[in-house]
Structures are given as structure tokens and as C-alpha cells.
Amino acid sequence: MDCKTVMAPIKVSLYADDAAGTAIDFMVEKHMGLVPVTERDGAFAGLISGDRLMEFMLPRTLTTMGGVKRGFKRASYLHETAGEMHERLDALRERPLGELVDRDVMVAHPDTPLIDALMMIKQKQYVVPVVDGDGKLVGAISFFSVLYALRQEYDRETAEKAKAKERDERRKAREETP
């Protein structure tokens, strides 16, 4: 089984020159935490994640002290207000998406064996972009698209077996009739 068999098509494109607010709204609406981003010509640009966006929503104090990188777990001493968080979110929404995407991601090709994409997912890259030979985004694979494809495959197998059984029964009926 290869990637083209299970990849989900990209129905809505998020572009690197879009404002980040477009991606934020899309991610909230679709309940997606990790989505591919392309250039206007369809070339894969990178992935944008809720985790990545959250980095830009944290107080500058944490990010300049390196607290985010060192894994501080508590920052309650900062006494954040909703207004301060809204200011950072509003500023983030205006930034070009291309400045925020993670460009250092693994990709697969349509003919890449599915097992290789599954290993990428296992390594915590929860969405694997599928690109063609020109680097254009043609689909994506996630845990859910694999399950969906396997369910569809099961349904196809069941239907084929039912059709074969029906053909056999018709053939036997014809042979028994004088």
C-alpha cells in the first residue's frame, strides 16, 4: 500500500502569504491542530500547528528568558489578563502565515510506501504532507486518513465478496435449470 492510496485530498488551501488569522479561524472551525500551508503556486511551504501558534501567544517575558525552550511548567507569577492575551492574539492574526510555519518537516510522495508515512506519524509528525515531484502539495496523511482508508478498503472487500457470491449463486442457478 502506498501514500496515494490513503492520502486525504487538500480541500481548502492555506497560503504562506495569508494572514495567520485565516489559519487560526480555519483550525478552530475544523478542529484541526496541524495543517499544511502552500505557496500560491501550490508548492508545499510547511506546517502550521496550534503548538507553534501558542509560542507566539505567550508573554514575551517567557520567550526571551528561554522558559519555553527549557520547559518551565508554571508561569502563574505573570498574572496575565485576558486583554493582554487578546493583544498578542490580534498581533499574531495579522502576521503572514509564511513567517510562522514550520518548514523543517518530513514529506512523502504519492508512491512512498505507507509504512514510511506511518513511521513519520509515529515520530510525532501527526500530519505527513504528500508532495509530487515538483514539490506541489497533493494530499496529506494522518492517523485518521489511514483509518478512513482502511475502513473504505474493508467496505470494498466486503462488497467484492458479496458480488462474487451473488455471481456464483446465479451461475449455479443457471446450471441447475434445464
PANU-839053 format. One record per residue: residue in three letters; chain; x, y, z of N, C-alpha, C in turn. Coordinates in nm, 2 decimals. Example, Ala and Ser with C-alpha at 12.3 -4.5 7.8 and 13.67 -1.06 7.14 Angstrom:
2
[node 'ALA', 'A', [1.32, -0.57, 0.78], [1.23, -0.45, 0.78], [1.32, -0.33, 0.78]]
[node 'SER', 'A', [1.28, -0.22, 0.71], [1.37, -0.11, 0.71], [1.29, 0.00, 0.79]]
This chain:
178
[node 'MET', 'A', [0.09, -0.12, 0.00], [0.00, 0.00, 0.00], [0.09, 0.12, 0.00]]
[node 'ASP', 'A', [0.05, 0.22, -0.08], [0.14, 0.34, -0.09], [0.06, 0.46, -0.04]]
[node 'CYS', 'A', [0.12, 0.58, -0.04], [0.06, 0.70, 0.02], [-0.06, 0.75, -0.06]]
[node 'LYS', 'A', [-0.05, 0.74, -0.20], [-0.16, 0.79, -0.28], [-0.29, 0.71, -0.25]]
[node 'THR', 'A', [-0.28, 0.59, -0.20], [-0.40, 0.51, -0.17], [-0.47, 0.56, -0.05]]
[node 'VAL', 'A', [-0.40, 0.62, 0.05], [-0.47, 0.66, 0.17], [-0.47, 0.82, 0.20]]
[node 'MET', 'A', [-0.40, 0.89, 0.12], [-0.39, 1.03, 0.14], [-0.52, 1.10, 0.13]]
[node 'ALA', 'A', [-0.54, 1.20, 0.21], [-0.66, 1.28, 0.20], [-0.63, 1.40, 0.11]]
[node 'PRO', 'A', [-0.73, 1.43, 0.02], [-0.70, 1.55, -0.06], [-0.71, 1.68, 0.02]]
[node 'ILE', 'A', [-0.64, 1.78, -0.03], [-0.65, 1.91, 0.04], [-0.76, 1.99, -0.02]]
[node 'LYS', 'A', [-0.87, 2.01, 0.06], [-0.99, 2.07, 0.01], [-0.98, 2.22, 0.02]]
[node 'VAL', 'A', [-0.91, 2.27, 0.12], [-0.90, 2.42, 0.14], [-0.75, 2.45, 0.15]]
[node 'SER', 'A', [-0.71, 2.54, 0.08], [-0.57, 2.58, 0.08], [-0.54, 2.70, 0.17]]
[node 'LEU', 'A', [-0.44, 2.68, 0.25], [-0.39, 2.80, 0.33], [-0.26, 2.84, 0.27]]
[node 'TYR', 'A', [-0.25, 2.97, 0.24], [-0.13, 3.01, 0.17], [-0.03, 3.09, 0.26]]
[node 'ALA', 'A', [0.09, 3.08, 0.23], [0.20, 3.14, 0.30], [0.18, 3.29, 0.31]]
[node 'ASP', 'A', [0.12, 3.35, 0.21], [0.10, 3.50, 0.22], [-0.03, 3.54, 0.28]]
[node 'ASP', 'A', [-0.11, 3.44, 0.33], [-0.23, 3.47, 0.40], [-0.20, 3.53, 0.54]]
[node 'ALA', 'A', [-0.29, 3.60, 0.60], [-0.27, 3.64, 0.74], [-0.29, 3.52, 0.83]]
[node 'ALA', 'A', [-0.22, 3.51, 0.93], [-0.23, 3.40, 1.02], [-0.37, 3.38, 1.08]]
[node 'GLY', 'A', [-0.44, 3.49, 1.08], [-0.58, 3.48, 1.13], [-0.66, 3.39, 1.04]]
[node 'THR', 'A', [-0.63, 3.38, 0.92], [-0.70, 3.28, 0.83], [-0.68, 3.14, 0.88]]
[node 'ALA', 'A', [-0.56, 3.11, 0.91], [-0.53, 2.97, 0.96], [-0.59, 2.95, 1.10]]
[node 'ILE', 'A', [-0.58, 3.05, 1.18], [-0.64, 3.03, 1.32], [-0.79, 3.01, 1.30]]
[node 'ASP', 'A', [-0.86, 3.08, 1.22], [-1.00, 3.06, 1.21], [-1.03, 2.93, 1.15]]
[node 'PHE', 'A', [-0.95, 2.88, 1.05], [-0.97, 2.75, 0.98], [-0.95, 2.64, 1.09]]
[node 'MET', 'A', [-0.84, 2.65, 1.16], [-0.81, 2.55, 1.26], [-0.92, 2.54, 1.37]]
[node 'VAL', 'A', [-0.97, 2.65, 1.41], [-1.08, 2.65, 1.51], [-1.21, 2.59, 1.45]]
[node 'GLU', 'A', [-1.24, 2.63, 1.33], [-1.36, 2.58, 1.27], [-1.36, 2.43, 1.24]]
[node 'LYS', 'A', [-1.24, 2.38, 1.19], [-1.23, 2.24, 1.15], [-1.18, 2.15, 1.26]]
[node 'HIS', 'A', [-1.15, 2.21, 1.38], [-1.09, 2.14, 1.49], [-0.96, 2.06, 1.45]]
[node 'MET', 'A', [-0.88, 2.13, 1.38], [-0.75, 2.07, 1.33], [-0.64, 2.15, 1.40]]
[node 'GLY', 'A', [-0.54, 2.07, 1.45], [-0.43, 2.13, 1.52], [-0.30, 2.14, 1.44]]
[node 'LEU', 'A', [-0.31, 2.09, 1.32], [-0.19, 2.08, 1.24], [-0.23, 2.08, 1.09]]
[node 'VAL', 'A', [-0.19, 2.18, 1.01], [-0.24, 2.19, 0.88], [-0.13, 2.23, 0.78]]
[node 'PRO', 'A', [-0.13, 2.18, 0.66], [-0.03, 2.22, 0.56], [-0.05, 2.36, 0.50]]
[node 'VAL', 'A', [0.05, 2.42, 0.47], [0.05, 2.56, 0.41], [0.12, 2.55, 0.27]]
[node 'THR', 'A', [0.07, 2.62, 0.17], [0.14, 2.62, 0.04], [0.17, 2.76, 0.00]]
[node 'GLU', 'A', [0.25, 2.77, -0.10], [0.27, 2.90, -0.17], [0.16, 2.91, -0.27]]
[node 'ARG', 'A', [0.14, 3.02, -0.33], [0.03, 3.04, -0.43], [0.04, 2.94, -0.55]]
[node 'ASP', 'A', [0.16, 2.90, -0.58], [0.17, 2.81, -0.70], [0.15, 2.66, -0.66]]
[node 'GLY', 'A', [0.11, 2.64, -0.53], [0.08, 2.50, -0.49], [0.20, 2.43, -0.43]]
[node 'ALA', 'A', [0.32, 2.49, -0.43], [0.44, 2.43, -0.37], [0.42, 2.43, -0.21]]
[node 'PHE', 'A', [0.46, 2.32, -0.16], [0.44, 2.30, -0.01], [0.54, 2.40, 0.06]]
[node 'ALA', 'A', [0.48, 2.47, 0.16], [0.56, 2.57, 0.23], [0.60, 2.52, 0.37]]
[node 'GLY', 'A', [0.51, 2.45, 0.43], [0.54, 2.40, 0.57], [0.41, 2.37, 0.64]]
[node 'LEU', 'A', [0.42, 2.33, 0.77], [0.30, 2.30, 0.85], [0.29, 2.41, 0.96]]
[node 'ILE', 'A', [0.16, 2.44, 0.99], [0.13, 2.53, 1.10], [0.05, 2.45, 1.20]]
[node 'SER', 'A', [0.09, 2.47, 1.32], [0.03, 2.39, 1.43], [-0.02, 2.49, 1.54]]
[node 'GLY', 'A', [-0.11, 2.43, 1.62], [-0.15, 2.51, 1.74], [-0.04, 2.53, 1.83]]
[node 'ASP', 'A', [0.05, 2.43, 1.84], [0.16, 2.44, 1.93], [0.25, 2.56, 1.89]]
[node 'ARG', 'A', [0.28, 2.57, 1.76], [0.36, 2.67, 1.70], [0.29, 2.81, 1.72]]
[node 'LEU', 'A', [0.16, 2.82, 1.70], [0.09, 2.95, 1.72], [0.10, 2.99, 1.87]]
[node 'MET', 'A', [0.09, 2.89, 1.96], [0.09, 2.91, 2.10], [0.22, 2.98, 2.14]]
[node 'GLU', 'A', [0.33, 2.94, 2.08], [0.46, 3.00, 2.11], [0.45, 3.16, 2.10]]
[node 'PHE', 'A', [0.38, 3.20, 1.99], [0.37, 3.35, 1.97], [0.26, 3.42, 2.06]]
[node 'MET', 'A', [0.18, 3.34, 2.12], [0.08, 3.40, 2.21], [0.13, 3.41, 2.36]]
[node 'LEU', 'A', [0.24, 3.34, 2.39], [0.30, 3.35, 2.52], [0.36, 3.49, 2.55]]
[node 'PRO', 'A', [0.36, 3.53, 2.67], [0.42, 3.66, 2.70], [0.57, 3.66, 2.66]]
[node 'ARG', 'A', [0.61, 3.78, 2.61], [0.75, 3.79, 2.57], [0.85, 3.76, 2.68]]
[node 'THR', 'A', [0.81, 3.79, 2.80], [0.90, 3.76, 2.92], [0.94, 3.61, 2.91]]
[node 'LEU', 'A', [0.85, 3.52, 2.89], [0.88, 3.38, 2.89], [0.97, 3.34, 2.77]]
[node 'THR', 'A', [0.94, 3.40, 2.65], [1.01, 3.36, 2.54], [1.15, 3.42, 2.54]]
[node 'THR', 'A', [1.17, 3.54, 2.59], [1.31, 3.60, 2.60], [1.39, 3.53, 2.70]]
[node 'MET', 'A', [1.33, 3.48, 2.81], [1.41, 3.42, 2.92], [1.44, 3.27, 2.88]]
[node 'GLY', 'A', [1.38, 3.22, 2.77], [1.41, 3.09, 2.73], [1.32, 2.99, 2.81]]
[node 'GLY', 'A', [1.22, 3.04, 2.88], [1.14, 2.95, 2.96], [1.06, 2.85, 2.87]]
[node 'VAL', 'A', [1.02, 2.88, 2.76], [0.95, 2.79, 2.67], [1.04, 2.68, 2.63]]
[node 'LYS', 'A', [1.16, 2.71, 2.59], [1.26, 2.60, 2.55], [1.30, 2.51, 2.66]]
[node 'ARG', 'A', [1.32, 2.57, 2.78], [1.37, 2.49, 2.89], [1.26, 2.41, 2.96]]
[node 'GLY', 'A', [1.14, 2.43, 2.92], [1.03, 2.35, 2.97], [0.97, 2.40, 3.11]]
[node 'PHE', 'A', [0.97, 2.53, 3.13], [0.91, 2.58, 3.26], [0.76, 2.53, 3.25]]
[node 'LYS', 'A', [0.71, 2.49, 3.36], [0.58, 2.44, 3.37], [0.48, 2.54, 3.43]]
[node 'ARG', 'A', [0.53, 2.63, 3.51], [0.45, 2.72, 3.58], [0.49, 2.87, 3.55]]
[node 'ALA', 'A', [0.40, 2.95, 3.51], [0.43, 3.09, 3.49], [0.32, 3.18, 3.55]]
[node 'SER', 'A', [0.25, 3.12, 3.65], [0.14, 3.19, 3.72], [0.18, 3.32, 3.78]]
[node 'TYR', 'A', [0.31, 3.34, 3.80], [0.35, 3.47, 3.86], [0.34, 3.59, 3.77]]
[node 'LEU', 'A', [0.31, 3.56, 3.64], [0.29, 3.67, 3.55], [0.16, 3.74, 3.56]]
[node 'HIS', 'A', [0.06, 3.68, 3.61], [-0.07, 3.74, 3.63], [-0.12, 3.80, 3.50]]
[node 'GLU', 'A', [-0.14, 3.72, 3.40], [-0.19, 3.76, 3.27], [-0.34, 3.80, 3.27]]
[node 'THR', 'A', [-0.37, 3.90, 3.20], [-0.51, 3.94, 3.18], [-0.56, 3.90, 3.04]]
[node 'ALA', 'A', [-0.69, 3.88, 3.03], [-0.75, 3.85, 2.90], [-0.71, 3.95, 2.80]]
[node 'GLY', 'A', [-0.71, 4.08, 2.84], [-0.68, 4.19, 2.74], [-0.54, 4.17, 2.69]]
[node 'GLU', 'A', [-0.44, 4.14, 2.77], [-0.31, 4.12, 2.72], [-0.30, 4.00, 2.63]]
[node 'MET', 'A', [-0.37, 3.89, 2.66], [-0.37, 3.78, 2.57], [-0.44, 3.81, 2.43]]
[node 'HIS', 'A', [-0.54, 3.89, 2.44], [-0.61, 3.94, 2.31], [-0.52, 4.02, 2.23]]
[node 'GLU', 'A', [-0.44, 4.11, 2.29], [-0.35, 4.19, 2.22], [-0.25, 4.11, 2.14]]
[node 'ARG', 'A', [-0.19, 4.01, 2.21], [-0.10, 3.92, 2.14], [-0.16, 3.84, 2.03]]
[node 'LEU', 'A', [-0.28, 3.79, 2.05], [-0.36, 3.72, 1.95], [-0.39, 3.80, 1.83]]
[node 'ASP', 'A', [-0.43, 3.93, 1.86], [-0.46, 4.02, 1.75], [-0.34, 4.05, 1.66]]
[node 'ALA', 'A', [-0.22, 4.07, 1.73], [-0.10, 4.09, 1.66], [-0.06, 3.97, 1.58]]
[node 'LEU', 'A', [-0.08, 3.85, 1.63], [-0.04, 3.73, 1.57], [-0.13, 3.71, 1.44]]
[node 'ARG', 'A', [-0.26, 3.74, 1.45], [-0.35, 3.72, 1.34], [-0.31, 3.80, 1.22]]
[node 'GLU', 'A', [-0.24, 3.91, 1.24], [-0.20, 4.00, 1.12], [-0.07, 3.95, 1.05]]
[node 'ARG', 'A', [0.01, 3.87, 1.12], [0.13, 3.83, 1.06], [0.11, 3.74, 0.94]]
[node 'PRO', 'A', [0.20, 3.74, 0.85], [0.19, 3.65, 0.73], [0.22, 3.50, 0.78]]
[node 'LEU', 'A', [0.14, 3.41, 0.74], [0.15, 3.27, 0.78], [0.28, 3.21, 0.75]]
[node 'GLY', 'A', [0.34, 3.26, 0.64], [0.47, 3.20, 0.60], [0.58, 3.23, 0.70]]
[node 'GLU', 'A', [0.57, 3.33, 0.78], [0.67, 3.36, 0.88], [0.65, 3.27, 1.00]]
[node 'LEU', 'A', [0.54, 3.20, 1.01], [0.51, 3.12, 1.13], [0.52, 2.97, 1.11]]
[node 'VAL', 'A', [0.52, 2.93, 0.98], [0.51, 2.78, 0.96], [0.64, 2.72, 0.99]]
[node 'ASP', 'A', [0.63, 2.59, 1.02], [0.75, 2.50, 1.05], [0.78, 2.45, 0.91]]
[node 'ARG', 'A', [0.90, 2.48, 0.86], [0.94, 2.44, 0.73], [1.03, 2.31, 0.73]]
[node 'ASP', 'A', [1.07, 2.28, 0.85], [1.16, 2.16, 0.87], [1.07, 2.04, 0.90]]
[node 'VAL', 'A', [1.00, 1.99, 0.80], [0.91, 1.88, 0.82], [0.94, 1.77, 0.72]]
[node 'MET', 'A', [0.91, 1.65, 0.75], [0.92, 1.53, 0.66], [0.80, 1.53, 0.57]]
[node 'VAL', 'A', [0.83, 1.50, 0.44], [0.72, 1.48, 0.34], [0.73, 1.34, 0.28]]
[node 'ALA', 'A', [0.62, 1.30, 0.22], [0.61, 1.18, 0.15], [0.57, 1.21, 0.00]]
[node 'HIS', 'A', [0.59, 1.11, -0.08], [0.55, 1.13, -0.22], [0.43, 1.03, -0.25]]
[node 'PRO', 'A', [0.35, 1.04, -0.35], [0.24, 0.95, -0.37], [0.28, 0.80, -0.38]]
[node 'ASP', 'A', [0.40, 0.77, -0.43], [0.44, 0.63, -0.44], [0.53, 0.59, -0.31]]
[node 'THR', 'A', [0.54, 0.67, -0.21], [0.61, 0.63, -0.09], [0.53, 0.52, -0.02]]
[node 'PRO', 'A', [0.60, 0.42, 0.02], [0.52, 0.31, 0.09], [0.45, 0.37, 0.22]]
[node 'LEU', 'A', [0.33, 0.33, 0.24], [0.25, 0.38, 0.35], [0.33, 0.36, 0.49]]
[node 'ILE', 'A', [0.40, 0.25, 0.50], [0.47, 0.22, 0.63], [0.57, 0.33, 0.66]]
[node 'ASP', 'A', [0.63, 0.39, 0.56], [0.72, 0.51, 0.58], [0.64, 0.63, 0.64]]
[node 'ALA', 'A', [0.53, 0.65, 0.59], [0.44, 0.76, 0.64], [0.40, 0.73, 0.78]]
[node 'LEU', 'A', [0.36, 0.61, 0.81], [0.32, 0.57, 0.94], [0.44, 0.59, 1.04]]
[node 'MET', 'A', [0.56, 0.57, 1.00], [0.67, 0.59, 1.09], [0.69, 0.74, 1.11]]
[node 'MET', 'A', [0.66, 0.82, 1.02], [0.67, 0.97, 1.04], [0.57, 1.01, 1.14]]
[node 'ILE', 'A', [0.45, 0.96, 1.13], [0.34, 0.99, 1.22], [0.38, 0.94, 1.36]]
[node 'LYS', 'A', [0.44, 0.82, 1.37], [0.48, 0.77, 1.50], [0.59, 0.85, 1.56]]
[node 'GLN', 'A', [0.67, 0.92, 1.48], [0.77, 1.01, 1.53], [0.72, 1.15, 1.57]]
[node 'LYS', 'A', [0.59, 1.16, 1.59], [0.52, 1.28, 1.63], [0.50, 1.39, 1.53]]
[node 'GLN', 'A', [0.51, 1.35, 1.40], [0.47, 1.44, 1.30], [0.33, 1.39, 1.26]]
[node 'TYR', 'A', [0.23, 1.45, 1.32], [0.09, 1.39, 1.31], [0.03, 1.41, 1.17]]
[node 'VAL', 'A', [0.08, 1.50, 1.09], [0.03, 1.51, 0.95], [0.15, 1.50, 0.86]]
[node 'VAL', 'A', [0.14, 1.41, 0.76], [0.25, 1.40, 0.67], [0.20, 1.45, 0.53]]
[node 'PRO', 'A', [0.26, 1.57, 0.49], [0.23, 1.62, 0.36], [0.27, 1.53, 0.25]]
[node 'VAL', 'A', [0.19, 1.51, 0.15], [0.23, 1.43, 0.03], [0.25, 1.53, -0.09]]
[node 'VAL', 'A', [0.37, 1.53, -0.14], [0.41, 1.62, -0.25], [0.45, 1.54, -0.37]]
[node 'ASP', 'A', [0.42, 1.61, -0.49], [0.46, 1.54, -0.61], [0.61, 1.57, -0.64]]
[node 'GLY', 'A', [0.66, 1.53, -0.76], [0.80, 1.55, -0.80], [0.84, 1.70, -0.81]]
[node 'ASP', 'A', [0.74, 1.79, -0.82], [0.77, 1.93, -0.83], [0.76, 2.00, -0.70]]
[node 'GLY', 'A', [0.73, 1.92, -0.59], [0.72, 1.98, -0.46], [0.58, 2.04, -0.43]]
[node 'LYS', 'A', [0.48, 2.01, -0.52], [0.35, 2.06, -0.50], [0.27, 1.97, -0.41]]
[node 'LEU', 'A', [0.20, 2.03, -0.32], [0.12, 1.96, -0.22], [0.00, 1.89, -0.29]]
[node 'VAL', 'A', [-0.01, 1.76, -0.28], [-0.12, 1.69, -0.35], [-0.21, 1.62, -0.25]]
[node 'GLY', 'A', [-0.17, 1.61, -0.12], [-0.26, 1.55, -0.02], [-0.18, 1.55, 0.11]]
[node 'ALA', 'A', [-0.24, 1.48, 0.21], [-0.18, 1.47, 0.34], [-0.23, 1.34, 0.40]]
[node 'ILE', 'A', [-0.15, 1.28, 0.49], [-0.18, 1.16, 0.56], [-0.18, 1.19, 0.71]]
[node 'SER', 'A', [-0.28, 1.14, 0.78], [-0.28, 1.15, 0.92], [-0.33, 1.01, 0.97]]
[node 'PHE', 'A', [-0.33, 1.00, 1.10], [-0.38, 0.88, 1.16], [-0.52, 0.85, 1.11]]
[node 'PHE', 'A', [-0.60, 0.96, 1.11], [-0.74, 0.95, 1.07], [-0.76, 0.91, 0.93]]
[node 'SER', 'A', [-0.68, 0.97, 0.84], [-0.69, 0.93, 0.70], [-0.66, 0.79, 0.67]]
[node 'VAL', 'A', [-0.56, 0.73, 0.75], [-0.53, 0.59, 0.74], [-0.64, 0.51, 0.78]]
[node 'LEU', 'A', [-0.70, 0.54, 0.90], [-0.82, 0.46, 0.94], [-0.93, 0.47, 0.85]]
[node 'TYR', 'A', [-0.96, 0.59, 0.79], [-1.07, 0.60, 0.69], [-1.04, 0.52, 0.57]]
[node 'ALA', 'A', [-0.92, 0.52, 0.52], [-0.88, 0.44, 0.40], [-0.90, 0.29, 0.43]]
[node 'LEU', 'A', [-0.86, 0.25, 0.54], [-0.87, 0.11, 0.58], [-1.01, 0.07, 0.59]]
[node 'ARG', 'A', [-1.10, 0.15, 0.65], [-1.24, 0.13, 0.66], [-1.30, 0.12, 0.52]]
[node 'GLN', 'A', [-1.26, 0.21, 0.43], [-1.31, 0.21, 0.29], [-1.26, 0.08, 0.22]]
[node 'GLU', 'A', [-1.14, 0.04, 0.24], [-1.08, -0.08, 0.18], [-1.16, -0.20, 0.23]]
[node 'TYR', 'A', [-1.19, -0.20, 0.36], [-1.27, -0.31, 0.41], [-1.41, -0.32, 0.35]]
[node 'ASP', 'A', [-1.47, -0.20, 0.33], [-1.60, -0.19, 0.27], [-1.59, -0.24, 0.12]]
[node 'ARG', 'A', [-1.49, -0.21, 0.05], [-1.47, -0.25, -0.09], [-1.45, -0.40, -0.09]]
[node 'GLU', 'A', [-1.37, -0.46, 0.00], [-1.35, -0.60, 0.00], [-1.48, -0.68, 0.03]]
[node 'THR', 'A', [-1.56, -0.62, 0.13], [-1.69, -0.68, 0.16], [-1.78, -0.68, 0.04]]
[node 'ALA', 'A', [-1.79, -0.57, -0.03], [-1.87, -0.55, -0.15], [-1.83, -0.65, -0.26]]
[node 'GLU', 'A', [-1.70, -0.66, -0.28], [-1.65, -0.75, -0.38], [-1.68, -0.90, -0.35]]
[node 'LYS', 'A', [-1.67, -0.93, -0.22], [-1.70, -1.07, -0.18], [-1.85, -1.10, -0.20]]
[node 'ALA', 'A', [-1.93, -1.00, -0.17], [-2.08, -1.02, -0.18], [-2.12, -1.03, -0.33]]
[node 'LYS', 'A', [-2.05, -0.95, -0.42], [-2.08, -0.96, -0.56], [-2.03, -1.10, -0.62]]
[node 'ALA', 'A', [-1.92, -1.14, -0.57], [-1.87, -1.27, -0.62], [-1.96, -1.38, -0.58]]
[node 'LYS', 'A', [-2.01, -1.38, -0.45], [-2.10, -1.48, -0.40], [-2.23, -1.48, -0.49]]
[node 'GLU', 'A', [-2.28, -1.36, -0.51], [-2.40, -1.34, -0.59], [-2.38, -1.40, -0.73]]
[node 'ARG', 'A', [-2.27, -1.37, -0.80], [-2.24, -1.42, -0.93], [-2.24, -1.58, -0.93]]
[node 'ASP', 'A', [-2.17, -1.63, -0.82], [-2.16, -1.78, -0.81], [-2.30, -1.84, -0.80]]
[node 'GLU', 'A', [-2.39, -1.77, -0.72], [-2.52, -1.83, -0.70], [-2.60, -1.82, -0.83]]
[node 'ARG', 'A', [-2.59, -1.71, -0.91], [-2.66, -1.70, -1.04], [-2.61, -1.81, -1.13]]
[node 'ARG', 'A', [-2.47, -1.83, -1.13], [-2.42, -1.93, -1.22], [-2.47, -2.07, -1.19]]
[node 'LYS', 'A', [-2.47, -2.10, -1.06], [-2.52, -2.23, -1.01], [-2.67, -2.25, -1.05]]
[node 'ALA', 'A', [-2.75, -2.14, -1.03], [-2.89, -2.14, -1.07], [-2.91, -2.17, -1.22]]
[node 'ARG', 'A', [-2.83, -2.11, -1.30], [-2.84, -2.13, -1.45], [-2.80, -2.27, -1.48]]
[node 'GLU', 'A', [-2.70, -2.32, -1.42], [-2.65, -2.46, -1.45], [-2.75, -2.56, -1.40]]
[node 'GLU', 'A', [-2.83, -2.53, -1.30], [-2.93, -2.63, -1.25], [-3.06, -2.63, -1.33]]
[node 'THR', 'A', [-3.08, -2.52, -1.40], [-3.21, -2.51, -1.48], [-3.19, -2.58, -1.61]]
[node 'PRO', 'A', [-3.28, -2.67, -1.65], [-3.27, -2.74, -1.78], [-3.30, -2.66, -1.90]]
